[in-house]
Amino acid sequence: MMERIYFKRYDSAGKFPDRRVKLDVHFEDSKGNMYIWTPDWQKGIRALFLEAYRVERLNRLKGLQVEEFKQTARKVSSEVEIESYDEFVGALDKLEKGKFLIGDYIRNEEGYITNVLEERYIPLSVEFRAKIMGEARSLLDWIKRYKGVYGKWIIVNEELFDVEWEEQRKS
């Protein structure tokens, strides 16, 4: 008998030994067992993308997502130049007007901010918003989960591209 597994979330926090970022896809079965798939480029990611495209073409007359899929495919397949790259270490504070407030703070023993070292407002990229939705039911749930947690925020072309979470540090 075959057991079906269900998508849970994506995770790009891991690294290969040569320091490249690793994509892990997490699944869960009906019994609560967890599985992690680290897809190969040719037989994993590339093949999955091509098969999704083939299936969506078969569904062209029936599917409501065809136009959205075509836009995504165009964006993925187009060459986007990286004009700027930056990294910032700080804690997630809040979302305000479509931008995350990321700050580096010193807190006292009661947890109150006693000093603001640096704050930055960073807009979300479309790719990062999709990653968030893969990890949580909503943007609000994701913010609640990570509020106050420090990480290295990766900013590409002036938009939030990814975050590598750290253990919450006490300043």
N, C-alpha and C positions, 0 to 999 in steps of 0.2 A: 504494500500500500504506500502511495506517495502522500506526503504531507505538504500542504501549501504554506509558503512563508509570505509575510506581508512587509512591505516597505515601512521602515521606522524613521530613518533620518540619514543624511549625508554627514560626513565628518572629514575635514581636510587638515586636522591638527597634527597627524602623524607625519614622520619623515622617513624616507628611505636612507640606507647607510650613506649614500653619496649626498645627502641633505636635500634632495628634491622633495617637494610636497607630495604626500600620498593621499589619494582619494579612497576613503572607505565608505561602503554603503552598508548600513545596518538594517537587518531584517529580524522579524520575530514570528514564531509560529503560534498556533492556537493554544499551545500548552505553556507559552511564555518563554520558551527557549530562544536565546538570542544568537544571531549569526552575523558575521562580518565578511563582506566580499571586498577585496581589493582588486578591482578590475585591471586586467592587462590592457595595454593601449590598443593593439590590433584586434584581438579576439574579444575584448571587453567594451571599452568606450566607443571606439570607432564602429565596431560591428553593431552595437546597440543603437547608436545614432542612425546608422544606415537602415537598420531594420525598422526603427520607429518611423523614419521617413517613408519607407516602403509601405508600411501598414497605414500610415496616414493618407498616402496617395490612394490606397484601396478604399479608404473611407471617405474619399473626397466628396462624393455626392450625399453622404449621410452625416458626416461629422460637422459639428459646429466649431471645432477648434482648428480647422484647417488653416485659416488665415493667420491665426496666432502662431501656429507651428511654422508656417512659411516665414513669418517675420523673425522668429527665433533662429531658424536655419540660416537666413540671410545674415543675421548679426553674427552668428557663430562662424560662418564661413568667410565673412569679410575680414580683411586684414585691418586691425585697429592698431595704430601705432601708439606706443606708450610715450606720452609727452612728459609725464612727471611720475616719480615714484618717491614715496615718503613712508616712514615708519614712526609711530608715536606710541609710547608706553603710557597707559593711563587706564582709569576705571570708567565703565559705562555709567553715566549719570541719568540721562533721559533723552527722549526724542522731542525735538521742538522744531516746528515748521519744516518737517521732512529731513532734518539733520540730527545726527546723534551728538549730544554733548559728551565729550570724553575729557576727563580731567585727571590731573595728578594732584592729590590732596594729602595733607597731613591731618589725621584725626586724633582727638584726645581719647582718653579711656572710656568715656561715655558714648563714643562713636560720632561726636559732633566734629564738623570741619573746623579746624583751628587755623589753617593756612592753605591757600590755593597756590600751588606752584605753577601750574599752567593749565589752561582749558582750550579746547578746540571744538568747533562745530564742524562736523564732517557729513556731507550728504551721502546717502546710500546709493550704490550702483544697482542697476537692475539685477545683475548677477548675484549680488550679496542679498538683496531682498528675496530672491528665489531660494537661496541657501537658508535664510531665516525661516521661510515658510516650509522648507523641508524638515527643519528641526522642531518647529513648534506649531501649534494650531493657529496662532495669530502673532502679529508683531508685538502686541501687548504682553502676551504670555512669554515671548522670548525676552523682552525687556525686563519683566519681573524676575525671570530666571537668572539673568546676568547682571542686574543692577548692582553696582558697587564692586564688581569683579574686575580685576586688572588683567590686561592683556596687551599684546603688541598689535596695534591697529595698522593695517597695511593700506595705504592710500595710493591709488593709481589714477592718474588723470583727474586729480582733485576730488575723487569719489572713494568711499569706503569699499574696498575690494575684499578684504578678509580680516580675521582677527585670530591670533594664536593666544589662547587663554593661559594665564598663569594661575597658580594657587593664589587665592586672595591674600594679599600681603597687608600687614599691619604697619602703618606708618607712625 
